[in-house]
Amino acid sequence: MSDVNERVVQRYFELKGYMVTTNLKYMIRKKSSGESDIDLAIFRVKPLDRAIVEVKGWHTETFSAAYFKIDNPDDYRARILNFVRPEALMVAEEFFHTKDFRKILVVPELSPKQRNEITKMLKEKYGIDILEFTTVLEEVIAATKINKNYRDSEFQQTIRLLKAYEFIK
């Protein structure tokens, strides 16, 4: 079962016309081995797009460049990049039947002063695109109408109610 952060991001991509699969499992091969998962695998036919998505819902933190300069693989921050480990990429390649897919990391907020540095570093080093949680929330809120029932999304139904009772605009 996905956590609420993953459900929010799932809805964001569904509203953009993607089919979404959650929790593609893989085994981590290292000293402290274990099972992990790719949070979301997304696919859209027109225009064609495929991606694996890692959702980090650490909403009390602002991500700085230091989060991504990890020398020790046992550092707790290393799990941010687990979804681009060879084991994870192999599972994604099997799922999509191709090596042609994007890698998206959803983070709460990037340090405004370091946003460009972080985005460039992750793209160049790992091929990762960044999506900030604020963008996800803003777009889902904007797409939610108060006169429509969202039975297929508890999250969007909650947004609808908050809008209907004017807690949010």
GITAGI-V982722 format. One record per pair of residues at least 24 apart in sequence whose ideal C-beta (glycine too) atoms are under 10 Angstrom apart, sorted by sequence separation. I is the first residue (numbers start at 1). J is the second residue. D is the distance in Angstrom with one decimal. If there is no record, write none. Layout:
i:I j:J d:D
i:I j:J d:D
//
This chain:
i:18 j:42 d:4.3
i:19 j:43 d:5.0
i:20 j:44 d:9.9
i:56 j:80 d:6.1
i:81 j:105 d:8.1
i:103 j:127 d:5.6
i:104 j:128 d:7.1
i:105 j:129 d:7.3
i:106 j:130 d:8.1
i:107 j:131 d:7.7
i:108 j:132 d:7.3
i:109 j:133 d:7.0
i:110 j:134 d:9.8
i:144 j:168 d:9.3
i:17 j:42 d:9.9
i:18 j:43 d:6.3
i:19 j:44 d:7.2
i:54 j:79 d:9.3
i:80 j:105 d:7.2
i:102 j:127 d:7.7
i:103 j:128 d:4.8
i:104 j:129 d:5.0
i:105 j:130 d:5.7
i:106 j:131 d:4.8
i:107 j:132 d:6.1
i:108 j:133 d:4.9
i:109 j:134 d:6.5
i:16 j:42 d:8.7
i:17 j:43 d:10.0
i:18 j:44 d:4.7
i:19 j:45 d:8.4
i:54 j:80 d:7.4
i:101 j:127 d:9.8
i:102 j:128 d:8.5
i:103 j:129 d:6.8
i:104 j:130 d:7.7
i:105 j:131 d:7.2
i:106 j:132 d:7.5
i:107 j:133 d:6.7
i:108 j:134 d:8.0
i:13 j:40 d:7.0
i:17 j:44 d:5.2
i:18 j:45 d:9.5
i:54 j:81 d:8.0
i:80 j:107 d:8.3
i:102 j:129 d:5.9
i:104 j:131 d:5.6
i:105 j:132 d:9.8
i:106 j:133 d:6.2
i:107 j:134 d:9.9
i:141 j:168 d:6.5
i:142 j:169 d:9.7
i:12 j:40 d:9.9
i:14 j:42 d:8.9
i:16 j:44 d:7.3
i:17 j:45 d:8.2
i:24 j:52 d:7.6
i:54 j:82 d:7.5
i:55 j:83 d:9.7
i:141 j:169 d:8.3
i:10 j:39 d:8.7
i:13 j:42 d:4.9
i:17 j:46 d:7.8
i:54 j:83 d:4.1
i:106 j:135 d:9.0
i:9 j:39 d:7.6
i:10 j:40 d:6.0
i:12 j:42 d:9.8
i:13 j:43 d:9.5
i:17 j:47 d:9.4
i:53 j:83 d:8.0
i:54 j:84 d:8.2
i:106 j:136 d:6.6
i:6 j:37 d:10.0
i:9 j:40 d:6.5
i:13 j:44 d:8.3
i:18 j:49 d:7.5
i:21 j:52 d:9.9
i:22 j:53 d:9.6
i:52 j:83 d:5.9
i:137 j:168 d:9.9
i:10 j:42 d:8.6
i:17 j:49 d:9.2
i:18 j:50 d:9.2
i:52 j:84 d:8.4
i:6 j:39 d:5.2
i:9 j:42 d:9.4
i:16 j:49 d:9.2
i:18 j:51 d:8.5
i:20 j:53 d:8.5
i:5 j:39 d:8.6
i:6 j:40 d:6.6
i:54 j:88 d:8.9
i:2 j:37 d:9.6
i:18 j:53 d:9.6
i:3 j:39 d:8.9
i:13 j:49 d:9.8
i:52 j:88 d:7.3
i:2 j:39 d:7.2
i:52 j:89 d:8.1
i:68 j:105 d:9.3
i:2 j:40 d:8.2
i:13 j:51 d:8.6
i:84 j:122 d:9.3
i:89 j:127 d:9.9
i:52 j:91 d:8.8
i:68 j:107 d:10.0
i:13 j:53 d:7.4
i:52 j:92 d:4.8
i:67 j:107 d:8.6
i:12 j:53 d:9.7
i:32 j:73 d:9.2
i:51 j:92 d:9.0
i:52 j:93 d:9.9
i:81 j:122 d:8.7
i:84 j:125 d:9.4
i:31 j:73 d:8.2
i:32 j:74 d:6.7
i:50 j:92 d:8.6
i:63 j:105 d:9.4
i:80 j:122 d:9.8
i:84 j:126 d:4.9
i:10 j:53 d:8.7
i:30 j:73 d:6.3
i:31 j:74 d:7.1
i:36 j:79 d:7.7
i:40 j:83 d:9.7
i:52 j:95 d:8.4
i:67 j:110 d:9.4
i:83 j:126 d:9.5
i:84 j:127 d:7.4
i:9 j:53 d:6.5
i:30 j:74 d:8.2
i:38 j:82 d:8.7
i:39 j:83 d:7.3
i:52 j:96 d:8.6
i:63 j:107 d:5.1
i:67 j:111 d:9.3
i:81 j:125 d:9.4
i:84 j:128 d:6.5
i:9 j:54 d:9.6
i:10 j:55 d:8.7
i:28 j:73 d:9.8
i:37 j:82 d:8.9
i:38 j:83 d:5.3
i:50 j:95 d:9.0
i:51 j:96 d:9.2
i:62 j:107 d:9.2
i:63 j:108 d:7.1
i:65 j:110 d:9.1
i:66 j:111 d:9.3
i:81 j:126 d:6.6
i:83 j:128 d:8.7
i:9 j:55 d:5.0
i:36 j:82 d:5.3
i:37 j:83 d:8.6
i:38 j:84 d:9.8
i:50 j:96 d:5.1
i:61 j:107 d:9.0
i:62 j:108 d:7.4
i:63 j:109 d:6.8
i:64 j:110 d:8.0
i:65 j:111 d:7.4
i:68 j:114 d:9.8
i:6 j:53 d:8.6
i:8 j:55 d:8.2
i:36 j:83 d:8.1
i:50 j:97 d:9.7
i:61 j:108 d:6.5
i:62 j:109 d:5.0
i:63 j:110 d:5.2
i:64 j:111 d:4.5
i:67 j:114 d:9.8
i:81 j:128 d:7.9
i:6 j:54 d:9.7
i:7 j:55 d:9.4
i:9 j:57 d:8.7
i:30 j:78 d:9.4
i:50 j:98 d:7.3
i:59 j:107 d:9.8
i:60 j:108 d:8.0
i:61 j:109 d:8.0
i:62 j:110 d:7.1
i:63 j:111 d:6.6
i:65 j:113 d:9.5
i:66 j:114 d:9.0
i:80 j:128 d:9.8
i:6 j:55 d:4.9
i:8 j:57 d:8.3
i:36 j:85 d:8.2
i:52 j:101 d:6.3
i:53 j:102 d:8.9
i:54 j:103 d:7.8
i:55 j:104 d:9.2
i:56 j:105 d:7.0
i:57 j:106 d:8.1
i:58 j:107 d:7.8
i:59 j:108 d:4.7
i:62 j:111 d:5.3
i:64 j:113 d:8.6
i:65 j:114 d:4.9
i:68 j:117 d:9.6
i:5 j:55 d:5.1
i:38 j:88 d:5.6
i:41 j:91 d:9.0
i:50 j:100 d:6.9
i:51 j:101 d:5.5
i:52 j:102 d:7.7
i:53 j:103 d:8.1
i:54 j:104 d:7.3
i:55 j:105 d:8.4
i:56 j:106 d:6.6
i:57 j:107 d:8.9
i:58 j:108 d:5.8
i:59 j:109 d:8.2
i:62 j:112 d:8.5
i:64 j:114 d:5.6
i:65 j:115 d:9.8
i:68 j:118 d:6.4
i:4 j:55 d:10.0
i:5 j:56 d:7.8
i:6 j:57 d:7.8
i:28 j:79 d:9.3
i:36 j:87 d:8.2
i:37 j:88 d:8.4
i:38 j:89 d:9.2
i:41 j:92 d:6.6
i:50 j:101 d:3.9
i:51 j:102 d:3.9
i:52 j:103 d:5.7
i:53 j:104 d:4.6
i:54 j:105 d:5.1
i:55 j:106 d:4.6
i:56 j:107 d:5.2
i:57 j:108 d:6.8
i:58 j:109 d:9.6
i:63 j:114 d:8.4
i:67 j:118 d:8.1
i:3 j:55 d:8.0
i:5 j:57 d:3.1
i:36 j:88 d:7.2
i:43 j:95 d:9.1
i:48 j:100 d:9.2
i:49 j:101 d:8.4
i:50 j:102 d:7.0
i:51 j:103 d:6.7
i:52 j:104 d:7.2
i:53 j:105 d:7.8
i:54 j:106 d:6.9
i:55 j:107 d:8.7
i:56 j:108 d:7.0
i:62 j:114 d:9.3
i:63 j:115 d:9.4
i:65 j:117 d:5.4
i:66 j:118 d:9.8
i:69 j:121 d:8.3
i:2 j:55 d:8.5
i:4 j:57 d:7.5
i:5 j:58 d:9.1
i:38 j:91 d:6.6
i:43 j:96 d:7.3
i:49 j:102 d:7.2
i:51 j:104 d:5.1
i:52 j:105 d:9.8
i:53 j:106 d:6.3
i:54 j:107 d:9.0
i:55 j:108 d:10.0
i:64 j:117 d:9.3
i:65 j:118 d:5.4
i:68 j:121 d:6.3
i:3 j:57 d:6.8
i:5 j:59 d:8.2
i:28 j:82 d:6.8
i:33 j:87 d:9.7
i:37 j:91 d:8.8
i:38 j:92 d:6.2
i:41 j:95 d:5.6
i:64 j:118 d:7.6
i:68 j:122 d:6.3
i:30 j:85 d:8.7
i:36 j:91 d:9.9
i:41 j:96 d:7.3
i:63 j:118 d:6.9
i:26 j:82 d:8.9
i:29 j:85 d:8.5
i:65 j:121 d:6.8
i:69 j:125 d:9.9
i:26 j:83 d:9.2
i:28 j:85 d:6.7
i:29 j:86 d:8.3
i:30 j:87 d:9.4
i:38 j:95 d:8.3
i:65 j:122 d:9.7
i:68 j:125 d:8.2
i:29 j:87 d:6.0
i:43 j:101 d:8.7
i:68 j:126 d:8.7
i:24 j:83 d:9.3
i:26 j:85 d:8.0
i:28 j:87 d:6.1
i:42 j:101 d:9.0
i:26 j:86 d:9.6
i:27 j:87 d:6.1
i:28 j:88 d:8.4
i:41 j:101 d:8.2
i:42 j:102 d:8.9
i:68 j:128 d:9.2
i:26 j:87 d:4.8
i:27 j:88 d:9.8
i:26 j:88 d:5.2
i:42 j:104 d:8.1
i:25 j:88 d:9.8
i:26 j:89 d:9.0
i:24 j:88 d:8.0
i:26 j:90 d:7.3
i:27 j:91 d:9.2
i:40 j:104 d:8.4
i:26 j:91 d:4.4
i:38 j:103 d:9.5
i:39 j:104 d:9.8
i:25 j:91 d:7.4
i:26 j:92 d:8.7
i:39 j:105 d:9.9
i:40 j:106 d:8.8
i:24 j:91 d:5.3
i:39 j:106 d:8.2
i:63 j:130 d:9.0
i:24 j:92 d:6.8
i:26 j:94 d:9.7
i:63 j:132 d:9.1
i:24 j:94 d:9.0
i:24 j:95 d:5.9
i:21 j:95 d:7.4
i:54 j:128 d:8.5
i:59 j:133 d:7.2
i:58 j:133 d:9.6
i:52 j:128 d:9.9
i:53 j:129 d:9.6
i:55 j:131 d:9.3
i:57 j:133 d:7.2
i:56 j:133 d:8.7
i:51 j:129 d:7.9
i:53 j:131 d:8.0
i:55 j:133 d:8.4
i:51 j:131 d:9.9
i:55 j:136 d:9.1
i:13 j:104 d:9.2
i:12 j:106 d:8.7
i:9 j:104 d:9.0
i:9 j:106 d:5.3
i:8 j:106 d:9.1
i:6 j:106 d:8.9
i:5 j:106 d:7.9
i:5 j:108 d:9.0
i:13 j:131 d:9.7
i:12 j:131 d:8.4
i:12 j:133 d:9.5
i:15 j:136 d:10.0
i:9 j:131 d:7.9
i:12 j:135 d:8.4
i:13 j:136 d:9.0
i:16 j:139 d:8.3
i:9 j:133 d:7.9
i:12 j:136 d:4.5
i:15 j:139 d:7.2
i:8 j:133 d:7.8
i:11 j:136 d:8.6
i:12 j:137 d:8.4
i:15 j:140 d:6.5
i:12 j:138 d:9.8
i:14 j:140 d:9.6
i:9 j:136 d:5.7
i:12 j:139 d:6.2
i:15 j:142 d:9.8
i:16 j:143 d:9.3
i:5 j:133 d:7.7
i:8 j:136 d:6.2
i:9 j:137 d:9.8
i:11 j:139 d:9.8
i:12 j:140 d:5.5
i:15 j:143 d:5.2
i:8 j:137 d:7.1
i:11 j:140 d:5.8
i:15 j:144 d:9.1
i:5 j:136 d:9.3
i:9 j:140 d:9.3
i:12 j:143 d:8.9
i:8 j:140 d:6.9
i:11 j:143 d:9.1
i:11 j:144 d:9.6
i:14 j:152 d:8.5
i:15 j:153 d:9.1
i:11 j:150 d:8.9
i:14 j:153 d:7.7
i:11 j:152 d:9.0
i:15 j:156 d:8.3
i:11 j:153 d:5.2
i:14 j:156 d:9.3
i:10 j:153 d:8.6
i:11 j:154 d:9.4
i:12 j:155 d:9.7
i:11 j:155 d:5.5
i:12 j:156 d:10.0
i:8 j:153 d:9.5
i:10 j:155 d:8.7
i:11 j:156 d:5.7
i:7 j:153 d:7.9
i:9 j:155 d:10.0
i:7 j:154 d:7.7
i:8 j:155 d:5.6
i:7 j:155 d:5.5
i:8 j:156 d:9.2
i:11 j:159 d:9.2
i:7 j:156 d:9.8
i:4 j:154 d:9.3
i:4 j:155 d:7.4
i:8 j:159 d:9.7
//
